[in-house]
Amino acid sequence: MSLKNSFAAARAFALVLFLALSGFLASSGPGLALTATAAVRDANSIQLGDVTYRLDGVDAPELDQVCIDDHADAWTCGVDARDQLTKLVGGRPVRCDDVGPEKSFGKRHRAICTAEGDKITLNEQLVRLGFAIGREPIKANMKSAAAEAKTAAAGIWKGCFVAPQEFRTGKKDGALLGTACRADRDKEIRAALFPDELTMPPSCSIKGKLAVRARVTGNIGIYHLRGCPSYPATTKPDRWFCSEEDAQAAGFRKAYNCRRPK
């Protein structure tokens, strides 16, 4: 190789290294894998470094979602599902194999994730333990895991719940799932699953309100931050979010009178 070509190659390598260190190169993308210490944001998503992954093929209860247990009492199944995923990770490094960006929220990617030392993915384990259901299109292993959880009345299957997707969109007349659903108590169960006042999950203070006017911008609702004029007036939020990213991923836009508090 000539001296000129060697210099050009070295300069190209230096440029690539500079871009990588500067964060200009994508840290995630289809076909790529990332292994790092995991931060569990909710039962659907894991953050590795600055990349947030949604567990592919999995639909778990939202943090503010309520389910009915086997004693007909309301319980914060979304928080329990998040805690179950945290327990499965157990502080170990997690490898996430990227399968592409999430359609509804480009900054978040879908992935198949496995904790160090495990042979079964976190995606499948969460469904098998009954703390998530399969997400369309449902893969064969997820169907098997979901059937096993349902038969064993494990996790959320022990009671009565609505699919997380239907909870997110406020679909109150959707199918009731679980082994404790009673046709003669349909009205009472739905009232419990969609209470007039949702309990705010810990550290999740962003209020979301379903709104027809939000459809003008392609959204289903509007979210309000602490310190915004509309925040105290929103007394019965339909959703609680832990971050603006979560609210936007759920199809909510920020209130126009809202500015991030200083």
Residue pairs with C-beta under 8 A, 6 or more apart in sequence:
1 9
16 25
19 25
23 50
27 34
27 49
27 50
27 51
28 34
28 51
28 53
28 98
28 109
29 98
29 109
30 98
30 99
30 100
31 98
32 97
32 98
33 95
33 96
33 97
33 98
34 48
34 49
34 51
34 95
34 96
34 98
35 48
35 93
35 94
35 95
35 96
35 116
36 48
36 49
36 93
36 94
37 48
37 91
37 93
37 94
38 46
38 47
38 48
38 89
38 92
38 93
38 94
38 113
38 115
39 46
39 47
39 48
40 46
40 47
40 82
40 85
40 86
40 89
41 47
41 52
41 82
41 242
41 243
41 246
42 60
42 62
42 63
42 78
42 81
42 82
42 85
42 242
42 246
43 60
43 61
43 78
43 81
43 82
43 84
43 85
43 126
43 131
43 132
44 54
44 55
44 58
44 59
44 60
44 62
44 132
44 164
45 52
45 53
45 54
45 55
45 108
46 52
46 53
46 55
46 85
46 89
46 94
46 96
46 111
46 113
46 122
47 53
48 94
48 96
51 96
51 109
52 107
52 108
52 109
52 245
53 96
53 98
53 108
53 109
53 110
53 111
53 113
54 102
54 108
54 109
54 110
54 111
55 110
55 111
55 112
55 113
55 122
55 123
55 126
55 132
56 99
56 110
56 111
56 112
56 123
56 135
57 112
57 123
57 134
57 135
57 138
57 139
57 142
58 123
58 126
58 127
58 132
58 133
58 134
58 135
58 142
59 132
59 133
59 134
59 135
59 163
59 164
59 165
60 78
60 81
60 85
60 126
60 131
60 132
60 133
60 164
61 67
61 77
61 78
61 81
61 131
61 132
61 156
61 161
61 164
61 167
62 78
62 164
62 167
62 168
62 239
62 250
63 78
63 79
63 82
63 201
63 204
63 240
63 242
64 78
64 198
64 199
64 200
64 201
64 204
64 239
64 240
64 241
65 76
65 77
65 78
65 161
65 164
65 167
66 74
66 75
66 76
66 77
66 78
66 192
66 193
66 195
66 198
66 199
67 74
67 75
67 77
67 156
67 159
67 160
67 161
67 178
67 193
68 74
68 75
68 159
68 160
68 161
68 178
68 180
68 181
68 189
68 192
68 193
69 75
69 158
69 159
69 180
70 153
70 158
70 159
70 179
70 180
72 159
72 180
72 185
74 192
74 193
74 195
75 159
76 199
76 201
77 131
77 156
77 159
77 161
78 201
79 201
79 202
80 131
81 126
81 131
81 132
81 155
81 156
84 126
84 129
84 131
84 155
85 122
85 126
85 131
88 115
88 122
88 125
88 126
88 129
89 115
89 122
90 115
92 115
92 116
92 117
93 115
93 116
94 113
94 114
94 115
94 116
94 122
95 113
95 114
95 116
96 111
96 112
96 113
97 111
97 112
97 113
98 109
98 110
98 111
99 109
99 110
99 111
99 112
100 109
100 110
101 107
101 108
101 109
101 110
102 108
102 109
102 110
102 249
104 249
104 251
105 245
105 248
105 249
107 245
108 245
108 249
112 121
112 123
113 121
113 122
113 123
114 120
114 121
114 122
115 122
118 125
120 128
123 142
124 141
124 142
124 145
126 132
127 133
127 134
127 142
127 145
127 146
127 149
128 145
128 148
128 149
128 154
129 149
129 154
129 155
130 149
130 150
130 152
130 153
130 154
130 155
130 156
130 157
130 158
131 155
131 156
133 146
133 163
133 164
133 177
134 142
134 143
134 145
134 146
135 142
135 165
138 146
148 154
149 155
149 157
150 157
150 179
153 179
156 177
156 178
157 177
157 178
157 179
158 178
158 179
158 180
159 178
159 179
159 180
160 176
160 177
160 178
160 180
160 181
160 182
160 189
160 193
161 176
161 177
161 178
161 193
162 171
162 174
162 175
162 176
162 177
162 193
163 174
163 175
163 177
166 174
166 175
167 193
167 194
168 239
168 250
168 251
169 220
169 251
170 194
170 210
170 220
170 238
172 190
172 193
172 194
173 190
176 186
176 189
176 190
181 189
182 189
196 236
197 236
198 237
198 238
198 239
198 240
200 240
201 240
201 242
203 242
204 240
204 241
204 242
205 226
205 240
206 223
206 224
206 225
206 226
206 240
206 241
206 242
206 243
206 244
206 246
206 247
207 223
207 224
207 231
207 234
207 237
207 239
207 240
207 241
208 221
208 222
208 223
208 224
208 237
208 238
208 239
208 240
208 241
208 247
208 250
208 252
209 221
209 222
209 223
209 224
209 234
209 237
209 238
209 239
210 220
210 221
210 238
210 239
211 220
211 221
211 222
213 222
214 220
214 221
214 222
214 252
214 253
217 253
219 251
219 252
219 253
220 250
220 251
220 252
221 238
221 239
221 250
221 251
221 252
221 253
222 252
222 253
222 254
222 255
223 239
223 241
223 244
223 247
223 252
223 253
223 254
223 255
223 258
224 230
224 231
224 234
224 237
224 255
224 258
225 231
225 244
225 254
225 255
225 258
225 260
225 261
226 261
227 259
227 261
228 255
228 257
228 258
228 259
228 261
229 257
229 258
230 255
230 257
230 258
231 258
239 247
239 250
239 252
241 247
241 250
241 252
244 254
247 254
